[in-house]
Structures are given as structure tokens and as C-alpha cells.
Amino acid sequence: MTTGERKQLLFQRLMAVNDERLLEDIEALLNNRCPDDVLYFFS
């Protein structure tokens, strides 16, 4: 799976989820990645 595919899958999951707790978990995972990855996901 390419980075672009992972990004698309992440956005699909974010749009399908209204559970704030799960969104917080996803945000925490992103914060644990290197800053360049975080900037990529939110650019």
C-alpha cells in the first residue's frame, strides 16, 4: 500500500467516524509520527 493510498484510507475512516475518542486516538498516533508525516497528512 502506497503512502497516498494510506492517506486516502485515513480520510475515508475519519469521514465515516463520529466517535471523538477514536479521532483522539488517531490524532495521538499522528502526533507520535515524525513531524514531516504529520504535515503530509494535514496538508
C-alpha positions as CSV (number, residue, x, y, z in Angstrom):
1,M,0.0,0.0,0.0
2,T,1.4,3.4,-1.0
3,T,1.5,6.4,1.2
4,G,-1.2,8.0,-1.0
5,E,-3.4,5.0,-0.5
6,R,-2.9,5.1,3.3
7,K,-3.7,8.8,3.3
8,Q,-6.9,8.2,1.3
9,L,-7.9,5.3,3.6
10,L,-7.3,7.5,6.7
11,F,-9.5,10.3,5.3
12,Q,-12.3,7.8,4.5
13,R,-12.1,6.4,8.0
14,L,-12.1,10.0,9.5
15,M,-15.2,10.9,7.5
16,A,-17.0,7.7,8.5
17,V,-16.3,8.1,12.2
18,N,-18.1,10.4,14.6
19,D,-16.6,8.9,17.7
20,E,-14.5,11.7,19.3
21,R,-12.5,9.2,21.3
22,L,-11.4,7.3,18.2
23,L,-10.5,10.6,16.5
24,E,-8.3,11.5,19.5
25,D,-6.6,8.1,19.2
26,I,-5.9,8.8,15.5
27,E,-4.6,12.2,16.3
28,A,-2.3,10.8,19.0
29,L,-0.9,8.2,16.6
30,L,-0.2,11.0,14.1
31,N,1.5,13.1,16.8
32,N,3.8,10.1,17.5
33,R,5.0,10.0,13.9
34,C,7.7,12.3,12.6
35,P,6.6,15.9,12.0
36,D,7.0,15.6,8.2
37,D,4.4,12.8,8.2
38,V,2.0,14.9,10.3
39,L,2.4,17.8,7.9
40,Y,1.8,15.5,5.0
41,F,-1.5,14.2,6.4
42,F,-2.8,17.7,7.1
43,S,-1.5,19.4,4.0
